Amino acid sequence: VTVQPSDAEAPHSLNTHPGQEFDYILEGSMRITIGEHEVLLNEGDCIYFDARLPHGMVAEGDKPARFIAVVT
């Protein structure tokens, strides 16, 4: 998956779906919102969460972020 940088002041869209999600950052940095929490992930970082919670991602900085998403 590739996410693009966005205006830091603009809200990014959140989505939900059944199951669990595991994301592994291949390139760049990505800010992920899960429910009321925000986490900054960098290349080599990963996260695992309940995908029923509202979540959304945006690249940090001026470059896109690429990650592998596994949904179960």
PyMOL commands that place a pseudoatom at each C-alpha (Angstrom):
pseudoatom trace, name=CA, resn=VAL, resi=1, chain=A, elem=C, hetatm=0, pos=[0.000, 0.000, 0.000]
pseudoatom trace, name=CA, resn=THR, resi=2, chain=A, elem=C, hetatm=0, pos=[1.228, 3.527, -0.731]
pseudoatom trace, name=CA, resn=VAL, resi=3, chain=A, elem=C, hetatm=0, pos=[-0.033, 6.552, 1.191]
pseudoatom trace, name=CA, resn=GLN, resi=4, chain=A, elem=C, hetatm=0, pos=[0.676, 10.116, 0.131]
pseudoatom trace, name=CA, resn=PRO, resi=5, chain=A, elem=C, hetatm=0, pos=[1.679, 13.089, 2.274]
pseudoatom trace, name=CA, resn=SER, resi=6, chain=A, elem=C, hetatm=0, pos=[-1.165, 15.366, 3.250]
pseudoatom trace, name=CA, resn=ASP, resi=7, chain=A, elem=C, hetatm=0, pos=[-1.700, 18.781, 4.762]
pseudoatom trace, name=CA, resn=ALA, resi=8, chain=A, elem=C, hetatm=0, pos=[-1.018, 18.243, 8.483]
pseudoatom trace, name=CA, resn=GLU, resi=9, chain=A, elem=C, hetatm=0, pos=[-4.031, 20.382, 9.379]
pseudoatom trace, name=CA, resn=ALA, resi=10, chain=A, elem=C, hetatm=0, pos=[-6.450, 18.469, 7.161]
pseudoatom trace, name=CA, resn=PRO, resi=11, chain=A, elem=C, hetatm=0, pos=[-8.163, 15.475, 8.760]
pseudoatom trace, name=CA, resn=HIS, resi=12, chain=A, elem=C, hetatm=0, pos=[-7.579, 12.185, 6.989]
pseudoatom trace, name=CA, resn=SER, resi=13, chain=A, elem=C, hetatm=0, pos=[-10.373, 9.743, 6.342]
pseudoatom trace, name=CA, resn=LEU, resi=14, chain=A, elem=C, hetatm=0, pos=[-10.939, 6.890, 8.766]
pseudoatom trace, name=CA, resn=ASN, resi=15, chain=A, elem=C, hetatm=0, pos=[-12.335, 3.479, 7.914]
pseudoatom trace, name=CA, resn=THR, resi=16, chain=A, elem=C, hetatm=0, pos=[-13.265, 0.254, 9.678]
pseudoatom trace, name=CA, resn=HIS, resi=17, chain=A, elem=C, hetatm=0, pos=[-13.522, -3.369, 8.616]
pseudoatom trace, name=CA, resn=PRO, resi=18, chain=A, elem=C, hetatm=0, pos=[-13.820, -6.752, 10.324]
pseudoatom trace, name=CA, resn=GLY, resi=19, chain=A, elem=C, hetatm=0, pos=[-10.740, -8.532, 11.626]
pseudoatom trace, name=CA, resn=GLN, resi=20, chain=A, elem=C, hetatm=0, pos=[-7.237, -7.635, 12.702]
pseudoatom trace, name=CA, resn=GLU, resi=21, chain=A, elem=C, hetatm=0, pos=[-4.652, -5.650, 10.738]
pseudoatom trace, name=CA, resn=PHE, resi=22, chain=A, elem=C, hetatm=0, pos=[-0.863, -5.855, 10.675]
pseudoatom trace, name=CA, resn=ASP, resi=23, chain=A, elem=C, hetatm=0, pos=[1.089, -3.099, 8.891]
pseudoatom trace, name=CA, resn=TYR, resi=24, chain=A, elem=C, hetatm=0, pos=[4.855, -3.165, 8.196]
pseudoatom trace, name=CA, resn=ILE, resi=25, chain=A, elem=C, hetatm=0, pos=[6.521, 0.041, 6.944]
pseudoatom trace, name=CA, resn=LEU, resi=26, chain=A, elem=C, hetatm=0, pos=[8.772, -0.559, 3.927]
pseudoatom trace, name=CA, resn=GLU, resi=27, chain=A, elem=C, hetatm=0, pos=[9.681, 3.054, 3.064]
pseudoatom trace, name=CA, resn=GLY, resi=28, chain=A, elem=C, hetatm=0, pos=[9.113, 6.480, 4.545]
pseudoatom trace, name=CA, resn=SER, resi=29, chain=A, elem=C, hetatm=0, pos=[7.209, 7.483, 7.658]
pseudoatom trace, name=CA, resn=MET, resi=30, chain=A, elem=C, hetatm=0, pos=[3.492, 7.171, 8.293]
pseudoatom trace, name=CA, resn=ARG, resi=31, chain=A, elem=C, hetatm=0, pos=[1.181, 8.640, 10.899]
pseudoatom trace, name=CA, resn=ILE, resi=32, chain=A, elem=C, hetatm=0, pos=[-1.631, 6.235, 11.767]
pseudoatom trace, name=CA, resn=THR, resi=33, chain=A, elem=C, hetatm=0, pos=[-4.730, 7.131, 13.738]
pseudoatom trace, name=CA, resn=ILE, resi=34, chain=A, elem=C, hetatm=0, pos=[-6.494, 4.261, 15.516]
pseudoatom trace, name=CA, resn=GLY, resi=35, chain=A, elem=C, hetatm=0, pos=[-9.524, 5.368, 17.493]
pseudoatom trace, name=CA, resn=GLU, resi=36, chain=A, elem=C, hetatm=0, pos=[-8.342, 8.246, 19.695]
pseudoatom trace, name=CA, resn=HIS, resi=37, chain=A, elem=C, hetatm=0, pos=[-4.615, 7.388, 19.378]
pseudoatom trace, name=CA, resn=GLU, resi=38, chain=A, elem=C, hetatm=0, pos=[-1.976, 8.505, 16.890]
pseudoatom trace, name=CA, resn=VAL, resi=39, chain=A, elem=C, hetatm=0, pos=[1.305, 6.706, 16.270]
pseudoatom trace, name=CA, resn=LEU, resi=40, chain=A, elem=C, hetatm=0, pos=[4.236, 7.693, 14.052]
pseudoatom trace, name=CA, resn=LEU, resi=41, chain=A, elem=C, hetatm=0, pos=[5.774, 4.696, 12.292]
pseudoatom trace, name=CA, resn=ASN, resi=42, chain=A, elem=C, hetatm=0, pos=[9.103, 4.751, 10.451]
pseudoatom trace, name=CA, resn=GLU, resi=43, chain=A, elem=C, hetatm=0, pos=[10.749, 2.362, 8.000]
pseudoatom trace, name=CA, resn=GLY, resi=44, chain=A, elem=C, hetatm=0, pos=[11.046, -1.073, 9.642]
pseudoatom trace, name=CA, resn=ASP, resi=45, chain=A, elem=C, hetatm=0, pos=[8.320, -0.419, 12.233]
pseudoatom trace, name=CA, resn=CYS, resi=46, chain=A, elem=C, hetatm=0, pos=[5.133, -2.465, 12.439]
pseudoatom trace, name=CA, resn=ILE, resi=47, chain=A, elem=C, hetatm=0, pos=[1.768, -2.276, 14.179]
pseudoatom trace, name=CA, resn=TYR, resi=48, chain=A, elem=C, hetatm=0, pos=[-1.024, -4.766, 14.889]
pseudoatom trace, name=CA, resn=PHE, resi=49, chain=A, elem=C, hetatm=0, pos=[-4.535, -3.606, 15.800]
pseudoatom trace, name=CA, resn=ASP, resi=50, chain=A, elem=C, hetatm=0, pos=[-8.252, -4.369, 15.819]
pseudoatom trace, name=CA, resn=ALA, resi=51, chain=A, elem=C, hetatm=0, pos=[-9.457, -3.154, 12.413]
pseudoatom trace, name=CA, resn=ARG, resi=52, chain=A, elem=C, hetatm=0, pos=[-12.990, -2.626, 13.748]
pseudoatom trace, name=CA, resn=LEU, resi=53, chain=A, elem=C, hetatm=0, pos=[-11.629, 0.567, 15.345]
pseudoatom trace, name=CA, resn=PRO, resi=54, chain=A, elem=C, hetatm=0, pos=[-11.741, 3.646, 13.086]
pseudoatom trace, name=CA, resn=HIS, resi=55, chain=A, elem=C, hetatm=0, pos=[-8.281, 3.998, 11.523]
pseudoatom trace, name=CA, resn=GLY, resi=56, chain=A, elem=C, hetatm=0, pos=[-6.506, 5.954, 8.813]
pseudoatom trace, name=CA, resn=MET, resi=57, chain=A, elem=C, hetatm=0, pos=[-2.984, 6.596, 7.580]
pseudoatom trace, name=CA, resn=VAL, resi=58, chain=A, elem=C, hetatm=0, pos=[-1.085, 9.516, 6.064]
pseudoatom trace, name=CA, resn=ALA, resi=59, chain=A, elem=C, hetatm=0, pos=[2.570, 9.815, 5.015]
pseudoatom trace, name=CA, resn=GLU, resi=60, chain=A, elem=C, hetatm=0, pos=[4.729, 12.143, 7.117]
pseudoatom trace, name=CA, resn=GLY, resi=61, chain=A, elem=C, hetatm=0, pos=[7.044, 14.635, 5.458]
pseudoatom trace, name=CA, resn=ASP, resi=62, chain=A, elem=C, hetatm=0, pos=[7.031, 15.247, 1.736]
pseudoatom trace, name=CA, resn=LYS, resi=63, chain=A, elem=C, hetatm=0, pos=[7.474, 11.669, 0.461]
pseudoatom trace, name=CA, resn=PRO, resi=64, chain=A, elem=C, hetatm=0, pos=[4.970, 8.818, 0.120]
pseudoatom trace, name=CA, resn=ALA, resi=65, chain=A, elem=C, hetatm=0, pos=[5.095, 5.938, 2.590]
pseudoatom trace, name=CA, resn=ARG, resi=66, chain=A, elem=C, hetatm=0, pos=[4.890, 2.310, 1.437]
pseudoatom trace, name=CA, resn=PHE, resi=67, chain=A, elem=C, hetatm=0, pos=[3.745, -0.504, 3.704]
pseudoatom trace, name=CA, resn=ILE, resi=68, chain=A, elem=C, hetatm=0, pos=[2.561, -4.093, 3.677]
pseudoatom trace, name=CA, resn=ALA, resi=69, chain=A, elem=C, hetatm=0, pos=[-0.919, -4.578, 5.135]
pseudoatom trace, name=CA, resn=VAL, resi=70, chain=A, elem=C, hetatm=0, pos=[-2.118, -8.012, 6.262]
pseudoatom trace, name=CA, resn=VAL, resi=71, chain=A, elem=C, hetatm=0, pos=[-5.778, -8.243, 7.230]
pseudoatom trace, name=CA, resn=THR, resi=72, chain=A, elem=C, hetatm=0, pos=[-7.134, -11.371, 8.890]
for i in range(1, 72): cmd.bond("trace and resi %d" % i, "trace and resi %d" % (i + 1))
show_as sticks, trace
zoom trace
